[in-house]
Amino acid sequence: MPRWIHKELRCNFVRASRAGKRAARTEARARFVVYRPREHALRIELTNGVAIVLPVKLIPDLRRAARRDVRAVEILGRGGGLHWESLDVDLSIPGLLSSVLAGPEWLAELGRVGGRISSAAKATAARRNGRRGGRPRIRPRAGPVES
């Protein structure tokens, strides 16, 4: 393999590893999952302490699956998804949560958590706004013009 390809692969691997570690700290991930046959539901425990009991009928790819196949659920990688080998089905935990918890309360929580995360872009914007006298003011909208 040419040296430049090896160097590029190593660089991409390091970048992807950092992104994965950052996502593991900030995104909800599956820590434990079990199928509950009485309720025909999945109980998913997340790394942030939340536990969700999700009826299988709400997951289109699992609706018509046999119970023994649904029971064979595995957690992918660092908890970013669920996998059913015999059904060839993969579900993303963030995608699953966003579809189940799509209300305004959930979106507000995402914004709150995202607002706590610092980044180079946020630090640069804060310094720029500080030099201009702070956060930009919201200007009132002009009302209708009276004649």
CNS distance restraints for C-alpha pairs under 8 A (distance, minus, plus):
assign (resid   1 and name CA) (resid   5 and name CA) 6.81 0.50 0.50
assign (resid   1 and name CA) (resid   6 and name CA) 6.92 0.50 0.50
assign (resid   2 and name CA) (resid   6 and name CA) 6.62 0.50 0.50
assign (resid   3 and name CA) (resid   7 and name CA) 6.23 0.50 0.50
assign (resid   4 and name CA) (resid   8 and name CA) 6.11 0.50 0.50
assign (resid   5 and name CA) (resid   9 and name CA) 6.07 0.50 0.50
assign (resid   6 and name CA) (resid  10 and name CA) 6.19 0.50 0.50
assign (resid   7 and name CA) (resid  11 and name CA) 6.20 0.50 0.50
assign (resid   8 and name CA) (resid  12 and name CA) 6.13 0.50 0.50
assign (resid   9 and name CA) (resid  13 and name CA) 6.02 0.50 0.50
assign (resid  10 and name CA) (resid  14 and name CA) 6.24 0.50 0.50
assign (resid  11 and name CA) (resid  15 and name CA) 6.27 0.50 0.50
assign (resid  12 and name CA) (resid  16 and name CA) 6.00 0.50 0.50
assign (resid  13 and name CA) (resid  17 and name CA) 6.01 0.50 0.50
assign (resid  14 and name CA) (resid  18 and name CA) 6.27 0.50 0.50
assign (resid  15 and name CA) (resid  19 and name CA) 6.29 0.50 0.50
assign (resid  16 and name CA) (resid  20 and name CA) 6.09 0.50 0.50
assign (resid  17 and name CA) (resid  21 and name CA) 6.20 0.50 0.50
assign (resid  18 and name CA) (resid  22 and name CA) 6.11 0.50 0.50
assign (resid  19 and name CA) (resid  23 and name CA) 6.09 0.50 0.50
assign (resid  20 and name CA) (resid  24 and name CA) 6.10 0.50 0.50
assign (resid  21 and name CA) (resid  25 and name CA) 6.41 0.50 0.50
assign (resid  22 and name CA) (resid  26 and name CA) 6.36 0.50 0.50
assign (resid  23 and name CA) (resid  27 and name CA) 5.39 0.50 0.50
assign (resid  24 and name CA) (resid  28 and name CA) 7.47 0.50 0.50
assign (resid  24 and name CA) (resid  29 and name CA) 6.96 0.50 0.50
assign (resid  24 and name CA) (resid  78 and name CA) 7.24 0.50 0.50
assign (resid  26 and name CA) (resid 113 and name CA) 7.92 0.50 0.50
assign (resid  27 and name CA) (resid  94 and name CA) 7.35 0.50 0.50
assign (resid  28 and name CA) (resid  46 and name CA) 6.04 0.50 0.50
assign (resid  28 and name CA) (resid  47 and name CA) 6.04 0.50 0.50
assign (resid  28 and name CA) (resid  48 and name CA) 6.15 0.50 0.50
assign (resid  28 and name CA) (resid  80 and name CA) 7.97 0.50 0.50
assign (resid  28 and name CA) (resid  93 and name CA) 7.42 0.50 0.50
assign (resid  28 and name CA) (resid  94 and name CA) 6.87 0.50 0.50
assign (resid  29 and name CA) (resid  46 and name CA) 5.27 0.50 0.50
assign (resid  29 and name CA) (resid  47 and name CA) 5.40 0.50 0.50
assign (resid  29 and name CA) (resid  48 and name CA) 7.66 0.50 0.50
assign (resid  29 and name CA) (resid  78 and name CA) 7.26 0.50 0.50
assign (resid  29 and name CA) (resid  79 and name CA) 4.72 0.50 0.50
assign (resid  29 and name CA) (resid  80 and name CA) 5.30 0.50 0.50
assign (resid  29 and name CA) (resid  81 and name CA) 7.65 0.50 0.50
assign (resid  29 and name CA) (resid  93 and name CA) 6.44 0.50 0.50
assign (resid  29 and name CA) (resid  94 and name CA) 7.69 0.50 0.50
assign (resid  30 and name CA) (resid  44 and name CA) 6.52 0.50 0.50
assign (resid  30 and name CA) (resid  45 and name CA) 5.88 0.50 0.50
assign (resid  30 and name CA) (resid  46 and name CA) 4.45 0.50 0.50
assign (resid  30 and name CA) (resid  47 and name CA) 6.11 0.50 0.50
assign (resid  30 and name CA) (resid  75 and name CA) 6.91 0.50 0.50
assign (resid  30 and name CA) (resid  78 and name CA) 7.86 0.50 0.50
assign (resid  30 and name CA) (resid  79 and name CA) 4.40 0.50 0.50
assign (resid  30 and name CA) (resid  80 and name CA) 6.48 0.50 0.50
assign (resid  30 and name CA) (resid  81 and name CA) 7.09 0.50 0.50
assign (resid  30 and name CA) (resid  93 and name CA) 6.91 0.50 0.50
assign (resid  31 and name CA) (resid  44 and name CA) 7.61 0.50 0.50
assign (resid  31 and name CA) (resid  45 and name CA) 5.58 0.50 0.50
assign (resid  31 and name CA) (resid  46 and name CA) 5.16 0.50 0.50
assign (resid  31 and name CA) (resid  47 and name CA) 5.49 0.50 0.50
assign (resid  31 and name CA) (resid  75 and name CA) 7.84 0.50 0.50
assign (resid  31 and name CA) (resid  79 and name CA) 6.14 0.50 0.50
assign (resid  32 and name CA) (resid  44 and name CA) 5.90 0.50 0.50
assign (resid  32 and name CA) (resid  45 and name CA) 5.09 0.50 0.50
assign (resid  32 and name CA) (resid  46 and name CA) 7.03 0.50 0.50
assign (resid  32 and name CA) (resid  75 and name CA) 7.51 0.50 0.50
assign (resid  33 and name CA) (resid  42 and name CA) 6.79 0.50 0.50
assign (resid  33 and name CA) (resid  43 and name CA) 5.58 0.50 0.50
assign (resid  33 and name CA) (resid  44 and name CA) 4.49 0.50 0.50
assign (resid  33 and name CA) (resid  45 and name CA) 6.26 0.50 0.50
assign (resid  33 and name CA) (resid  73 and name CA) 7.47 0.50 0.50
assign (resid  33 and name CA) (resid  74 and name CA) 7.59 0.50 0.50
assign (resid  33 and name CA) (resid  75 and name CA) 7.33 0.50 0.50
assign (resid  34 and name CA) (resid  42 and name CA) 5.77 0.50 0.50
assign (resid  34 and name CA) (resid  43 and name CA) 5.39 0.50 0.50
assign (resid  34 and name CA) (resid  44 and name CA) 6.77 0.50 0.50
assign (resid  34 and name CA) (resid  71 and name CA) 7.22 0.50 0.50
assign (resid  34 and name CA) (resid  73 and name CA) 7.43 0.50 0.50
assign (resid  35 and name CA) (resid  40 and name CA) 7.28 0.50 0.50
assign (resid  35 and name CA) (resid  41 and name CA) 5.95 0.50 0.50
assign (resid  35 and name CA) (resid  42 and name CA) 4.57 0.50 0.50
assign (resid  35 and name CA) (resid  43 and name CA) 6.32 0.50 0.50
assign (resid  35 and name CA) (resid  70 and name CA) 7.00 0.50 0.50
assign (resid  35 and name CA) (resid  71 and name CA) 5.15 0.50 0.50
assign (resid  35 and name CA) (resid  73 and name CA) 7.66 0.50 0.50
assign (resid  36 and name CA) (resid  40 and name CA) 5.67 0.50 0.50
assign (resid  36 and name CA) (resid  41 and name CA) 5.27 0.50 0.50
assign (resid  36 and name CA) (resid  42 and name CA) 5.94 0.50 0.50
assign (resid  36 and name CA) (resid  43 and name CA) 7.02 0.50 0.50
assign (resid  37 and name CA) (resid  41 and name CA) 6.69 0.50 0.50
assign (resid  37 and name CA) (resid  67 and name CA) 7.32 0.50 0.50
assign (resid  39 and name CA) (resid  55 and name CA) 7.23 0.50 0.50
assign (resid  40 and name CA) (resid  55 and name CA) 6.14 0.50 0.50
assign (resid  40 and name CA) (resid  56 and name CA) 6.03 0.50 0.50
assign (resid  40 and name CA) (resid  67 and name CA) 7.88 0.50 0.50
assign (resid  41 and name CA) (resid  53 and name CA) 6.31 0.50 0.50
assign (resid  41 and name CA) (resid  54 and name CA) 5.29 0.50 0.50
assign (resid  41 and name CA) (resid  55 and name CA) 4.07 0.50 0.50
assign (resid  41 and name CA) (resid  56 and name CA) 5.01 0.50 0.50
assign (resid  42 and name CA) (resid  52 and name CA) 7.87 0.50 0.50
assign (resid  42 and name CA) (resid  53 and name CA) 5.55 0.50 0.50
assign (resid  42 and name CA) (resid  54 and name CA) 5.14 0.50 0.50
assign (resid  42 and name CA) (resid  55 and name CA) 6.34 0.50 0.50
assign (resid  42 and name CA) (resid  56 and name CA) 6.66 0.50 0.50
assign (resid  43 and name CA) (resid  51 and name CA) 6.85 0.50 0.50
assign (resid  43 and name CA) (resid  52 and name CA) 5.60 0.50 0.50
assign (resid  43 and name CA) (resid  53 and name CA) 4.34 0.50 0.50
assign (resid  43 and name CA) (resid  54 and name CA) 6.34 0.50 0.50
assign (resid  44 and name CA) (resid  51 and name CA) 5.55 0.50 0.50
assign (resid  44 and name CA) (resid  52 and name CA) 5.19 0.50 0.50
assign (resid  44 and name CA) (resid  53 and name CA) 6.38 0.50 0.50
assign (resid  44 and name CA) (resid  54 and name CA) 7.75 0.50 0.50
assign (resid  45 and name CA) (resid  49 and name CA) 6.82 0.50 0.50
assign (resid  45 and name CA) (resid  50 and name CA) 5.94 0.50 0.50
assign (resid  45 and name CA) (resid  51 and name CA) 4.25 0.50 0.50
assign (resid  45 and name CA) (resid  52 and name CA) 6.46 0.50 0.50
assign (resid  46 and name CA) (resid  50 and name CA) 5.32 0.50 0.50
assign (resid  46 and name CA) (resid  51 and name CA) 6.07 0.50 0.50
assign (resid  54 and name CA) (resid  58 and name CA) 7.42 0.50 0.50
assign (resid  55 and name CA) (resid  59 and name CA) 7.72 0.50 0.50
assign (resid  56 and name CA) (resid  62 and name CA) 6.24 0.50 0.50
assign (resid  56 and name CA) (resid  63 and name CA) 6.10 0.50 0.50
assign (resid  57 and name CA) (resid  62 and name CA) 7.07 0.50 0.50
assign (resid  57 and name CA) (resid  63 and name CA) 4.89 0.50 0.50
assign (resid  58 and name CA) (resid  63 and name CA) 7.28 0.50 0.50
assign (resid  59 and name CA) (resid  63 and name CA) 6.13 0.50 0.50
assign (resid  61 and name CA) (resid  65 and name CA) 7.75 0.50 0.50
assign (resid  61 and name CA) (resid  89 and name CA) 7.05 0.50 0.50
assign (resid  62 and name CA) (resid  70 and name CA) 7.02 0.50 0.50
assign (resid  65 and name CA) (resid  69 and name CA) 6.46 0.50 0.50
assign (resid  65 and name CA) (resid  70 and name CA) 6.57 0.50 0.50
assign (resid  65 and name CA) (resid  87 and name CA) 7.79 0.50 0.50
assign (resid  66 and name CA) (resid  70 and name CA) 6.43 0.50 0.50
assign (resid  67 and name CA) (resid  71 and name CA) 6.07 0.50 0.50
assign (resid  68 and name CA) (resid  72 and name CA) 6.63 0.50 0.50
assign (resid  69 and name CA) (resid  73 and name CA) 7.74 0.50 0.50
assign (resid  69 and name CA) (resid  84 and name CA) 7.31 0.50 0.50
assign (resid  69 and name CA) (resid  86 and name CA) 6.50 0.50 0.50
assign (resid  69 and name CA) (resid  87 and name CA) 6.98 0.50 0.50
assign (resid  70 and name CA) (resid  84 and name CA) 7.13 0.50 0.50
assign (resid  72 and name CA) (resid  84 and name CA) 6.25 0.50 0.50
assign (resid  72 and name CA) (resid  85 and name CA) 7.71 0.50 0.50
assign (resid  73 and name CA) (resid  82 and name CA) 6.62 0.50 0.50
assign (resid  73 and name CA) (resid  83 and name CA) 5.70 0.50 0.50
assign (resid  73 and name CA) (resid  84 and name CA) 5.06 0.50 0.50
assign (resid  73 and name CA) (resid  85 and name CA) 7.83 0.50 0.50
assign (resid  74 and name CA) (resid  82 and name CA) 5.66 0.50 0.50
assign (resid  74 and name CA) (resid  83 and name CA) 5.09 0.50 0.50
assign (resid  74 and name CA) (resid  84 and name CA) 6.44 0.50 0.50
assign (resid  75 and name CA) (resid  79 and name CA) 5.68 0.50 0.50
assign (resid  75 and name CA) (resid  80 and name CA) 7.67 0.50 0.50
assign (resid  75 and name CA) (resid  81 and name CA) 6.01 0.50 0.50
assign (resid  75 and name CA) (resid  82 and name CA) 4.70 0.50 0.50
assign (resid  75 and name CA) (resid  83 and name CA) 6.20 0.50 0.50
assign (resid  76 and name CA) (resid  80 and name CA) 6.15 0.50 0.50
assign (resid  76 and name CA) (resid  81 and name CA) 5.04 0.50 0.50
assign (resid  76 and name CA) (resid  82 and name CA) 5.53 0.50 0.50
assign (resid  76 and name CA) (resid  83 and name CA) 6.34 0.50 0.50
assign (resid  77 and name CA) (resid  81 and name CA) 7.48 0.50 0.50
assign (resid  79 and name CA) (resid  93 and name CA) 7.63 0.50 0.50
assign (resid  80 and name CA) (resid  92 and name CA) 6.03 0.50 0.50
assign (resid  80 and name CA) (resid  93 and name CA) 5.48 0.50 0.50
assign (resid  80 and name CA) (resid  94 and name CA) 7.29 0.50 0.50
assign (resid  81 and name CA) (resid  90 and name CA) 6.80 0.50 0.50
assign (resid  81 and name CA) (resid  91 and name CA) 5.36 0.50 0.50
assign (resid  81 and name CA) (resid  92 and name CA) 4.24 0.50 0.50
assign (resid  81 and name CA) (resid  93 and name CA) 4.88 0.50 0.50
assign (resid  82 and name CA) (resid  90 and name CA) 5.62 0.50 0.50
assign (resid  82 and name CA) (resid  91 and name CA) 5.13 0.50 0.50
assign (resid  82 and name CA) (resid  92 and name CA) 6.52 0.50 0.50
assign (resid  82 and name CA) (resid  93 and name CA) 7.09 0.50 0.50
assign (resid  83 and name CA) (resid  88 and name CA) 7.53 0.50 0.50
assign (resid  83 and name CA) (resid  89 and name CA) 5.81 0.50 0.50
assign (resid  83 and name CA) (resid  90 and name CA) 4.50 0.50 0.50
assign (resid  83 and name CA) (resid  91 and name CA) 6.53 0.50 0.50
assign (resid  84 and name CA) (resid  88 and name CA) 5.76 0.50 0.50
assign (resid  84 and name CA) (resid  89 and name CA) 5.19 0.50 0.50
assign (resid  84 and name CA) (resid  90 and name CA) 6.47 0.50 0.50
assign (resid  85 and name CA) (resid  89 and name CA) 6.85 0.50 0.50
assign (resid  91 and name CA) (resid  95 and name CA) 7.47 0.50 0.50
assign (resid  91 and name CA) (resid  96 and name CA) 6.86 0.50 0.50
assign (resid  92 and name CA) (resid  96 and name CA) 5.92 0.50 0.50
assign (resid  93 and name CA) (resid  97 and name CA) 6.05 0.50 0.50
assign (resid  94 and name CA) (resid  98 and name CA) 6.07 0.50 0.50
assign (resid  95 and name CA) (resid  99 and name CA) 6.20 0.50 0.50
assign (resid  96 and name CA) (resid 100 and name CA) 6.20 0.50 0.50
assign (resid  97 and name CA) (resid 101 and name CA) 5.58 0.50 0.50
assign (resid  97 and name CA) (resid 102 and name CA) 7.73 0.50 0.50
assign (resid  98 and name CA) (resid 102 and name CA) 5.22 0.50 0.50
assign (resid 101 and name CA) (resid 106 and name CA) 5.90 0.50 0.50
assign (resid 102 and name CA) (resid 106 and name CA) 6.19 0.50 0.50
assign (resid 102 and name CA) (resid 107 and name CA) 6.98 0.50 0.50
assign (resid 103 and name CA) (resid 107 and name CA) 6.58 0.50 0.50
assign (resid 104 and name CA) (resid 108 and name CA) 6.07 0.50 0.50
assign (resid 105 and name CA) (resid 109 and name CA) 6.29 0.50 0.50
assign (resid 106 and name CA) (resid 110 and name CA) 6.30 0.50 0.50
assign (resid 107 and name CA) (resid 111 and name CA) 6.28 0.50 0.50
assign (resid 108 and name CA) (resid 112 and name CA) 6.20 0.50 0.50
assign (resid 109 and name CA) (resid 113 and name CA) 6.17 0.50 0.50
assign (resid 110 and name CA) (resid 114 and name CA) 5.95 0.50 0.50
assign (resid 111 and name CA) (resid 115 and name CA) 5.88 0.50 0.50
assign (resid 112 and name CA) (resid 116 and name CA) 6.65 0.50 0.50
assign (resid 113 and name CA) (resid 117 and name CA) 6.92 0.50 0.50
assign (resid 118 and name CA) (resid 122 and name CA) 6.31 0.50 0.50
assign (resid 118 and name CA) (resid 123 and name CA) 7.20 0.50 0.50
assign (resid 119 and name CA) (resid 123 and name CA) 6.27 0.50 0.50
assign (resid 120 and name CA) (resid 124 and name CA) 6.13 0.50 0.50
assign (resid 121 and name CA) (resid 125 and name CA) 6.19 0.50 0.50
assign (resid 122 and name CA) (resid 126 and name CA) 6.10 0.50 0.50
assign (resid 123 and name CA) (resid 127 and name CA) 6.24 0.50 0.50
assign (resid 124 and name CA) (resid 128 and name CA) 6.16 0.50 0.50
assign (resid 125 and name CA) (resid 129 and name CA) 6.07 0.50 0.50
assign (resid 126 and name CA) (resid 130 and name CA) 5.99 0.50 0.50
assign (resid 126 and name CA) (resid 135 and name CA) 7.97 0.50 0.50
assign (resid 127 and name CA) (resid 131 and name CA) 6.31 0.50 0.50
assign (resid 128 and name CA) (resid 132 and name CA) 6.55 0.50 0.50
assign (resid 129 and name CA) (resid 133 and name CA) 6.36 0.50 0.50
assign (resid 129 and name CA) (resid 134 and name CA) 4.94 0.50 0.50
assign (resid 129 and name CA) (resid 135 and name CA) 5.56 0.50 0.50
assign (resid 129 and name CA) (resid 136 and name CA) 7.18 0.50 0.50
assign (resid 130 and name CA) (resid 134 and name CA) 4.46 0.50 0.50
assign (resid 130 and name CA) (resid 135 and name CA) 7.14 0.50 0.50
